[in-house]
Amino acid sequence: MMSNTNDNPRKVGRPRVETRLPECWDEIILQAGNEGKHITDFLLTLGISWQAHYDLLQRNKKYKSVVNEYKKLCENWWFEKARTSMDENNGLGFNSRLWSLIMRNKFGDNWTDSTRVDVTSKGESIDKSPIQIEIIKPTDNNKDIL
């Protein structure tokens, strides 16, 4: 069972999910990372919900550390799939668009296709004074303009 590393353990209520996890919970998570599997794979295997997963990340340092290692292993698995395809057959049949989509969605912190535009002036913030708009009502002289 996972040890509860919470600073203030609960005395009443439903037992925390840590008490229901198998002894080898960390091995299950790391194996999922080694195989490039989605987080849902180990959540289902361990029998925990998304909310319990998020709660564990917040309160259990060991769980958070293992999940971070899982993410590195999983990202490496997907990266190696692309590299292997390029090495073996020069990328023939490799769906780079799908791979890119997977990498952006699974590993958005490290992978992006977005272009970031710096809206500053030589590193300085643009003046934040309010923009003034003048509304000109049509008159007989400028009705044709509208």
N, C-alpha and C positions, 0 to 999 in steps of 0.2 A: 504494500500500500504506500501511496505517496505521503510523505510527511507534510503536515500542515505548517508552512513557514509564516503563517499570519502572526502578527505581533499580539493581537488580542483575540484569542480563540473564543469561539461561541460556546456557551454553556447549555442553551436550550434551542429547540427547533429541529428542523430536519438536518440530518448529518450532511456535511459538505461533500461535494462530488469527489474530493480527494480520497475520502474513506472508501469509495466504491471502485476506484481504479485498480486494475491488476498490478502485480509487482513489476512487471516488465513494460509498463506504460511508456516509458521513455524510449525503449527499443522499438516499440510499435511505431511511434512518431518518427524516429530517425529512419526506420526502414521505409516508411512512406516517402520520405524525402529522397532517399537513395534510389527509389523507383520513379521519382518524378510525379507522384500521385498528388491529387488535390487534397486540401485540408479535410474536406468532407470524408475522405477515406478513413483517416484515423479517428475522426469524430464518431463515425458510425461504428468502427471497430471497438472503440473505448466506451461507446454508449453514452456520449455526452452531447448536449445541445450546443448550438452556437452561443447562447447566452452564458452557459456554464463555461465554455471556452473563453469568452471575453472576461468573465469573472476571474477565472484562473490566471489569465494573463496579468490581471491587475493585482492579485493578492499572493501569487505563488511564484517566487523568484526562480526556482528550479524549472517549473513548467514553462515560464517565459523564456528561459535560456535554451531549453530543449526545442521549443517552437522556433526560436530564432535560428538555431542550427539546422532545423528541418528546412527552413526557407532557403538557406544557403545551399544545402544539398539538392533541394528541388530545382532551384535556379540553375545550378551546375548541370544537373541531369538534362534539362531542356537545352542548355547551351551546347552541351556535348552532342546532342542529337543533331543539331545544325552543323557543328564542326565535322562530325563523322560523315554526314551526308556529303559535305563538300570534299572531304578527303577521299571517300570511296568512289564516287561517281561524278565528281565535279559539280554536284548540286542538281544533276538531272533528276527530275521528278520531285524535287524538294519544293514544297509550297511555302515560299518565304513570306508571303502575305499572311497566311494562317499562322506561321511561327511567330511573326512579329505581333500579330493580334494577341496570341497567347501570352507572349512575354510582357506586353503592355498591361494586359489584364491581370495576370498572376503576380507580376513583379513591378507594379507601377511606380514604386519608389526609385527603382534603378533603371527602368526602361520607359522611354517615351518617344513619340514621333512629333510631339508638339514643338512648334517654334516659339521661343520666348522673345518678345520684343521689349527692349529696354526703353521705357517711356520717360527717360530722364534726359537732362541736358548735361553731357560730359560728366556723368556721375552725380550731378546735383539734381535735387528734386525740382520738378516743374512748379512754378508759382501756383499756389492753391487759391488765388483770389477768385471770387465768384465770377461766373460768366454772366454778362449782361446782354439781354436780348431786347431789341427795340422792335415793337410791332407797329408797322406802318399800315394804317387803314387806307383802303382805296379811296381815291378822290376822282373827280371827273377827269383829271389830267392823266392818271395812271391806271384806269380801268382796263385798258387794252393789254397791259403787262400781265395781269392775272389771267 
